[in-house]
Amino acid sequence: MSVARFWRKIPQRYNLVGTQCTTCGSYFFPPRTFCPECRRAGVIVEHRFKGTGEVVTHTVVRSASEQFEQMTPYVLAIVQLDEGPRVTGQVVCAPEEVKIGMRVKPVFRRISTDGESGVIYYGTKYIPDE
Amino acid sequence: MRPVAVIGAGCTTFGEKWNTSFRNLFVEAGMLALEDANLSGEQIDAMYVGNMSAGRFVEQEHIGALIADYSGLASHHIPSTRVEAACASGGLSFRQAVIAVASGMEDIVVAAGVEKMTDVATGASVDTLAGAADREWEGFAGATFPGLYAMIATNYTHRYGLTREQLAQVAVKNHFNGARNPIAQFQQEITIDTVMKSSLVADPLRLFDCSPITDGAAAVIVAPLDRAREFTDTPIKVIASAQASDTIALHDRRDISTLDATVAAGKRAFEMAKLTHKDIDMVEVHDCFTIAELCAIEDLGFCPKGQAGKLTAEGVTALDGDLPVNTSGGLKACGHPVGATGIKQVFEIVQQLRGEAGRRQIDGARIGMTHNVGGTGATVAVHILEV
């Protein structure tokens, strides 16, 4: 990912800042500027998510793209945040530990690096919370 | 709208074709299709070319013009358009060609698909394919394509009690069919043991649950039905063409184990053709991973949710079953040159409906269906063809 494209998303990636449509009450993470339900009638405001949630499904990635090759095997999951939206992220735990329904909470972690001397990308991963 | 028919079809062999260039792959498929329809190049009115990512796989863009040029048609100045929808690029190029002819705007139109994937290393192709999902919110977190389908499989298994053996049986069946297809990348039969002992790619998916990296091209020619007999004795009618989309990211889906775009496109196709599931003699579905074939059979409505694994294990979807699925070997064994797959599916159904499918021929085949998926289900194209 290019530096500029990453930079624009820092609040969202570091602090899980998404959005809420105050017209219908739906929460969005990743943030949306357009509510799929209310469409133009929807009033969108920023919302900082707690980041706690539950694993909906998971896998252990053992063959990855070059950026993630050195981290394999890693646990990847879809987490349903307590406010409702779902997000894809890594869970920092042993491969055999991850389960559907497992409670998780967010942690600030290094996500990947652009080559040996490139930019380091930080963001949110999840750890077991039970 | 006027009725449309396929009047010619051609396909290269699929595989690791290091001695063939991107453009030559396409030219080979195009020539086979033209010869099949007894057409000469100057009779072509327009072309649509499905291609996912030549820009990353071979660092070439502007595919529409390149293909027209190397087909020897530059001086004819025909309109040639690239169509992109990840792995559904081929299915959508076919649909664009059908729409062009049905509208009356064009008469003789080539629908093609091409991808050359083996010129880059595996890590680079994994990364390119991940672009079919949400780069900023899935790829950024380390999601690979097998990883996303693996999460569908985990969710599905948890809810419906799918066994590992039932999942493996999809690959066994498709390799059996691929072994009977001269263009297939893999022409070897395998056993459940082969799948179970292959290396893990993304749990629970193993290497033999995954479609390969493939080079290949396919082309079909469509024309108004009332002109079809000028070119062929066995025109294949296109009786339904449907397309649907859904969220780009898997995590935003209503249901992780259901591809709602398949449900929508399938429903529209059946309505358009005025047919029921019993009328379909065989179907080519998008089995980029074994779990995808099971979801496709269910989401197209051939059986209730959660039942496709059992049906596969019982042989219902085998060549001699009630509903043969992926007679070509599917993406799994025939190969998956992403932009070409949707056209290869049409090529297979055309062969079946003409009775030219050799050792994998379905007796008395009259109506066939194709189902082509882009990404994890963000785009789906479904077509129904009738002899």
Boltz contact constraints between the chains, C-beta under 6 A:
constraints:
  - contact:
      token1: [A, 30]
      token2: [B, 137]
      max_distance: 6.0
  - contact:
      token1: [A, 57]
      token2: [B, 151]
      max_distance: 6.0
  - contact:
      token1: [A, 57]
      token2: [B, 154]
      max_distance: 6.0
  - contact:
      token1: [A, 57]
      token2: [B, 155]
      max_distance: 6.0
  - contact:
      token1: [A, 57]
      token2: [B, 256]
      max_distance: 6.0
  - contact:
      token1: [A, 58]
      token2: [B, 154]
      max_distance: 6.0
  - contact:
      token1: [A, 59]
      token2: [B, 147]
      max_distance: 6.0
  - contact:
      token1: [A, 59]
      token2: [B, 150]
      max_distance: 6.0
  - contact:
      token1: [A, 59]
      token2: [B, 151]
      max_distance: 6.0
  - contact:
      token1: [A, 59]
      token2: [B, 202]
      max_distance: 6.0
  - contact:
      token1: [A, 59]
      token2: [B, 203]
      max_distance: 6.0
  - contact:
      token1: [A, 60]
      token2: [B, 203]
      max_distance: 6.0
  - contact:
      token1: [A, 61]
      token2: [B, 144]
      max_distance: 6.0
  - contact:
      token1: [A, 61]
      token2: [B, 147]
      max_distance: 6.0
  - contact:
      token1: [A, 61]
      token2: [B, 202]
      max_distance: 6.0
  - contact:
      token1: [A, 62]
      token2: [B, 200]
      max_distance: 6.0
  - contact:
      token1: [A, 63]
      token2: [B, 201]
      max_distance: 6.0
  - contact:
      token1: [A, 64]
      token2: [B, 144]
      max_distance: 6.0
  - contact:
      token1: [A, 65]
      token2: [B, 123]
      max_distance: 6.0
  - contact:
      token1: [A, 65]
      token2: [B, 126]
      max_distance: 6.0
  - contact:
      token1: [A, 65]
      token2: [B, 127]
      max_distance: 6.0
  - contact:
      token1: [A, 66]
      token2: [B, 123]
      max_distance: 6.0
  - contact:
      token1: [A, 68]
      token2: [B, 142]
      max_distance: 6.0
  - contact:
      token1: [A, 76]
      token2: [B, 142]
      max_distance: 6.0
  - contact:
      token1: [A, 76]
      token2: [B, 143]
      max_distance: 6.0
  - contact:
      token1: [A, 76]
      token2: [B, 147]
      max_distance: 6.0
  - contact:
      token1: [A, 78]
      token2: [B, 151]
      max_distance: 6.0
  - contact:
      token1: [A, 78]
      token2: [B, 251]
      max_distance: 6.0
  - contact:
      token1: [A, 86]
      token2: [B, 251]
      max_distance: 6.0
  - contact:
      token1: [A, 87]
      token2: [B, 251]
      max_distance: 6.0
  - contact:
      token1: [A, 88]
      token2: [B, 138]
      max_distance: 6.0
  - contact:
      token1: [A, 88]
      token2: [B, 141]
      max_distance: 6.0
  - contact:
      token1: [A, 88]
      token2: [B, 143]
      max_distance: 6.0
  - contact:
      token1: [A, 88]
      token2: [B, 251]
      max_distance: 6.0
  - contact:
      token1: [A, 89]
      token2: [B, 141]
      max_distance: 6.0
  - contact:
      token1: [A, 90]
      token2: [B, 141]
      max_distance: 6.0
  - contact:
      token1: [A, 90]
      token2: [B, 142]
      max_distance: 6.0
  - contact:
      token1: [A, 100]
      token2: [B, 158]
      max_distance: 6.0
